[in-house]
Amino acid sequence: MTIASHLQELRRKHEHLSEMVEREQRSPGADALRIAELKKQKLRLKEEMTRLQQA
């Protein structure tokens, strides 16, 4: 897998997590722990994308 294709996949996953966070936050019975975990996953992906872009 090339770096460009890996970055594209990471961006896709990051966008999917963003959508999940938004959905959870709009939900009447929003689970704060679930939202926090999704945000942590997003941050890890963002850090990985930044690391790959600087390589």
Phi and psi restraints in degrees (value plus and minus 20) as a CYANA .aco file:
   2 THR   PHI     -96.7   -56.7
   2 THR   PSI     143.3   183.3
   3 ILE   PHI     -82.1   -42.1
   3 ILE   PSI     -61.0   -21.0
   4 ALA   PHI     -82.1   -42.1
   4 ALA   PSI     -63.4   -23.4
   5 SER   PHI     -90.4   -50.4
   5 SER   PSI     -54.3   -14.3
   6 HIS   PHI     -86.0   -46.0
   6 HIS   PSI     -62.9   -22.9
   7 LEU   PHI     -81.0   -41.0
   7 LEU   PSI     -61.7   -21.7
   8 GLN   PHI     -81.6   -41.6
   8 GLN   PSI     -62.3   -22.3
   9 GLU   PHI     -85.4   -45.4
   9 GLU   PSI     -61.5   -21.5
  10 LEU   PHI     -83.2   -43.2
  10 LEU   PSI     -60.1   -20.1
  11 ARG   PHI     -83.1   -43.1
  11 ARG   PSI     -60.9   -20.9
  12 ARG   PHI     -82.6   -42.6
  12 ARG   PSI     -64.5   -24.5
  13 LYS   PHI     -84.3   -44.3
  13 LYS   PSI     -60.2   -20.2
  14 HIS   PHI     -82.2   -42.2
  14 HIS   PSI     -64.0   -24.0
  15 GLU   PHI     -83.9   -43.9
  15 GLU   PSI     -61.3   -21.3
  16 HIS   PHI     -81.5   -41.5
  16 HIS   PSI     -63.3   -23.3
  17 LEU   PHI     -84.0   -44.0
  17 LEU   PSI     -58.2   -18.2
  18 SER   PHI     -79.3   -39.3
  18 SER   PSI     -64.1   -24.1
  19 GLU   PHI     -83.5   -43.5
  19 GLU   PSI     -60.0   -20.0
  20 MET   PHI     -85.3   -45.3
  20 MET   PSI     -60.9   -20.9
  21 VAL   PHI     -81.7   -41.7
  21 VAL   PSI     -67.2   -27.2
  22 GLU   PHI     -79.3   -39.3
  22 GLU   PSI     -63.6   -23.6
  23 ARG   PHI     -82.4   -42.4
  23 ARG   PSI     -65.4   -25.4
  24 GLU   PHI     -82.4   -42.4
  24 GLU   PSI     -61.6   -21.6
  25 GLN   PHI     -87.1   -47.1
  25 GLN   PSI     -50.1   -10.1
  26 ARG   PHI    -101.2   -61.2
  26 ARG   PSI     -36.9     3.1
  27 SER   PHI     -88.5   -48.5
  27 SER   PSI     116.4   156.4
  28 PRO   PHI     -79.7   -39.7
  28 PRO   PSI     -56.3   -16.3
  29 GLY   PHI    -124.0   -84.0
  29 GLY   PSI      28.1    68.1
  30 ALA   PHI     -77.0   -37.0
  30 ALA   PSI     114.1   154.1
  31 ASP   PHI    -116.2   -76.2
  31 ASP   PSI      87.7   127.7
  32 ALA   PHI     -80.4   -40.4
  32 ALA   PSI     -56.4   -16.4
  33 LEU   PHI     -87.9   -47.9
  33 LEU   PSI     -59.7   -19.7
  34 ARG   PHI     -83.4   -43.4
  34 ARG   PSI     -64.3   -24.3
  35 ILE   PHI     -82.5   -42.5
  35 ILE   PSI     -63.6   -23.6
  36 ALA   PHI     -81.4   -41.4
  36 ALA   PSI     -61.9   -21.9
  37 GLU   PHI     -85.5   -45.5
  37 GLU   PSI     -62.1   -22.1
  38 LEU   PHI     -82.0   -42.0
  38 LEU   PSI     -60.6   -20.6
  39 LYS   PHI     -86.0   -46.0
  39 LYS   PSI     -56.4   -16.4
  40 LYS   PHI     -84.8   -44.8
  40 LYS   PSI     -61.2   -21.2
  41 GLN   PHI     -81.9   -41.9
  41 GLN   PSI     -62.5   -22.5
  42 LYS   PHI     -80.4   -40.4
  42 LYS   PSI     -63.8   -23.8
  43 LEU   PHI     -82.9   -42.9
  43 LEU   PSI     -62.9   -22.9
  44 ARG   PHI     -80.8   -40.8
  44 ARG   PSI     -61.8   -21.8
  45 LEU   PHI     -84.3   -44.3
  45 LEU   PSI     -63.0   -23.0
  46 LYS   PHI     -81.4   -41.4
  46 LYS   PSI     -63.4   -23.4
  47 GLU   PHI     -82.7   -42.7
  47 GLU   PSI     -61.0   -21.0
  48 GLU   PHI     -84.6   -44.6
  48 GLU   PSI     -62.8   -22.8
  49 MET   PHI     -81.8   -41.8
  49 MET   PSI     -63.2   -23.2
  50 THR   PHI     -82.6   -42.6
  50 THR   PSI     -64.1   -24.1
  51 ARG   PHI     -80.8   -40.8
  51 ARG   PSI     -63.5   -23.5
  52 LEU   PHI     -88.9   -48.9
  52 LEU   PSI     -54.9   -14.9
  53 GLN   PHI     -90.1   -50.1
  53 GLN   PSI     -46.7    -6.7
  54 GLN   PHI    -106.9   -66.9
  54 GLN   PSI     -30.7     9.3
